[in-house]
Amino acid sequence: MSNPSKTHQLDSIVTGHFPDLKPFSDIYRDIHQNPELGTYEVRTASIAAKHLKDLGFKVAERIGGYGTVGVLSNGTGSTVLLRADMDALPILEKTKLPYASTKVFKTREGKETPVMHACGHDMNPNEENGAGAMAMVKDGLYNHIPRPDYCLAQHCDYRRSGNIAIRSGPCESAADSFLVTIYGHAGHASKPESCIDPIVMASYVIVRLQGIVSRVVPPQETVVVTCGSIHGGDAHNNIPPSVEFKLNIRTYNDEVRAKVLASMRRIIEAECEAAGAPRKPDIKRTHEYPLTDNDAKMSAELRSLFEESFGEDHVETMEQLAGSEDFPNLALPHNTPYVIWFQGATAVERYDEAVRAGQVDLLPQIHSDGFAPSINTTMKTGVRAFSLAALYYLA
């Protein structure tokens, strides 16, 4: 637990050195209006790098893509890592804000897509693909920065602006995504007996995979198995040679995760063998997020710190989220304790009105085309919370 006198001292330091947020609000609007997808964060990374350099940080750039790090040294003592992410999403923004994104982005493959910051990112690159943090680690991140004693991250969401939510232990799911290709034998729809239909095979697989949730794992465990995309053939009277579908699996326990993934593979391969498929299916992992498991001691310390600083009415227990984060990949190489917490971004008046109407679930969520953080209160809370947490472990 934190010490009230220590909290008062830290509050005094933060209050006495609190910056004018106007320049940061301008930077926020600029970045929001000029979003960049993961692995393309050229402009965004350069803004972050320049700002850190101007403040006297030792800066390293282009780590694991456009990852940017700044080191501020001040003698001996603890080292604290603060994570911020900066990649946008392929979403057409509909907030109608004066600084709304109208950007259309062309990928390296030539595909055009509208782009929006809809997840509180605004300096870990490529978080949305679950690859940015690990890419930085593999590219020698810890050759550029000292080994951290603590890792901290915060994220904004639909909650009331000015509020903070924190949870001890597993708080965000591990997520594994796969592209599965099932092979059959093509032919005319009038001669199914001469074919091996991969669409039928895929249909059986997708339905049977749901049995993992109800029959493979214990009822008290939370598992989500989703097929988010399926494609096979283009003609109404043709049986195609193959079918592709995409799976997303979410778990909160490493042992359950291993069991579910083994069951997924067994079911897919067995259904293909039962149907007489001419070759084994291809099961390719496309995305991987670790389990986010907040350190219990740090979570308790930070909750007390935030309650003493912001007031108990402004600190809530975060629900266990089915969303996923790649932030733990920064901590796992050295088994560094870590915590991520969430802060509200919905304008106070709008949130309170939604509560009175019983419509909180209808507020724009992250990854929504209408997600629009209330800048001033959200930024003030975020700067203060991040500063307090960092100073707590540096003091």
Secondary structure as UniProt FT lines:
FT   HELIX           4..16
FT   HELIX           22..33
FT   TURN            38..39
FT   HELIX           42..54
FT   TURN            55..56
FT   STRAND          58..63
FT   TURN            64..66
FT   STRAND          67..71
FT   STRAND          80..83
FT   STRAND          88..89
FT   TURN            98..99
FT   STRAND          104..106
FT   TURN            108..109
FT   STRAND          112..114
FT   TURN            127..130
FT   HELIX           132..138
FT   TURN            139..140
FT   HELIX           141..144
FT   STRAND          150..161
FT   STRAND          164..166
FT   STRAND          169..172
FT   STRAND          174..183
FT   STRAND          187..188
FT   TURN            189..190
FT   HELIX           192..194
FT   HELIX           198..209
FT   HELIX           212..216
FT   TURN            219..220
FT   STRAND          223..231
FT   TURN            236..237
FT   STRAND          238..239
FT   STRAND          242..251
FT   HELIX           254..274
FT   TURN            275..276
FT   STRAND          282..289
FT   STRAND          292..294
FT   HELIX           296..310
FT   HELIX           312..314
FT   STRAND          315..317
FT   HELIX           328..331
FT   HELIX           332..334
FT   STRAND          338..346
FT   HELIX           348..356
FT   TURN            357..358
FT   HELIX           360..362
FT   TURN            366..367
FT   TURN            369..370
FT   HELIX           375..394
//
